[in-house]
Amino acid sequence: MQNTIQQEKKSREETEEAILEMLRIMITRMKSDIENERKERETTEETLLSLLEDSCNKLNASSQI
């Protein structure tokens, strides 16, 4: 009986460790995905801002003529 209890306890502990490791991996991947999305968003924002500035400059230049 004691042997069975010890085996069940060991099995549960191993399962918990495996689940924790899977969660760590998933968290790492999610953080990486979030960082990549943030960088992509920032790049897009910079491009859009640059286009907006160019358009405003062209409008200002054409209105001064």
C-alpha positions as CSV (number, residue, x, y, z in Angstrom):
1,M,0.0,0.0,0.0
2,Q,2.8,2.4,0.9
3,N,4.6,1.6,-2.3
4,T,1.5,2.5,-4.3
5,I,1.1,5.8,-2.5
6,Q,4.7,6.7,-3.2
7,Q,4.3,5.8,-6.9
8,E,1.2,7.9,-7.2
9,K,2.9,10.8,-5.4
10,K,5.9,10.5,-7.7
11,S,3.7,10.3,-10.8
12,R,1.7,13.4,-9.7
13,E,4.9,15.4,-9.0
14,E,6.3,14.4,-12.5
15,T,3.0,15.5,-14.1
16,E,3.1,18.8,-12.2
17,E,6.7,19.4,-13.3
18,A,5.8,18.6,-16.9
19,I,2.8,21.0,-16.9
20,L,4.9,23.7,-15.3
21,E,7.6,23.3,-18.0
22,M,4.9,23.4,-20.8
23,L,3.6,26.6,-19.2
24,R,7.1,28.2,-19.1
25,I,7.6,27.3,-22.7
26,M,4.2,28.8,-23.6
27,I,4.9,32.0,-21.7
28,T,8.2,32.4,-23.4
29,R,6.7,32.0,-26.8
30,M,3.9,34.4,-26.0
31,K,6.3,37.0,-24.7
32,S,8.3,36.6,-27.9
33,D,5.2,36.9,-30.1
34,I,4.1,40.0,-28.2
35,E,7.5,41.6,-28.6
36,N,7.6,40.8,-32.4
37,E,4.1,42.3,-32.8
38,R,5.1,45.4,-30.9
39,K,8.2,45.9,-33.1
40,E,6.1,45.4,-36.2
41,R,3.5,47.9,-35.0
42,E,6.1,50.5,-34.2
43,T,7.6,50.1,-37.6
44,T,4.2,50.5,-39.2
45,E,3.5,53.6,-37.1
46,E,6.8,55.1,-38.1
47,T,6.1,54.5,-41.8
48,L,2.6,56.0,-41.5
49,L,3.9,59.0,-39.6
50,S,6.5,59.6,-42.3
51,L,3.9,59.4,-45.0
52,L,1.7,61.8,-43.2
53,E,4.5,64.3,-42.7
54,D,5.5,64.1,-46.4
55,S,1.9,64.7,-47.4
56,C,1.6,67.7,-45.1
57,N,4.8,69.1,-46.4
58,K,3.6,68.7,-50.0
59,L,0.3,70.3,-49.2
60,N,2.1,73.2,-47.5
61,A,4.4,73.6,-50.4
62,S,1.6,73.6,-53.0
63,S,-0.5,76.1,-51.0
64,Q,2.4,78.5,-50.9
65,I,2.6,78.6,-54.7
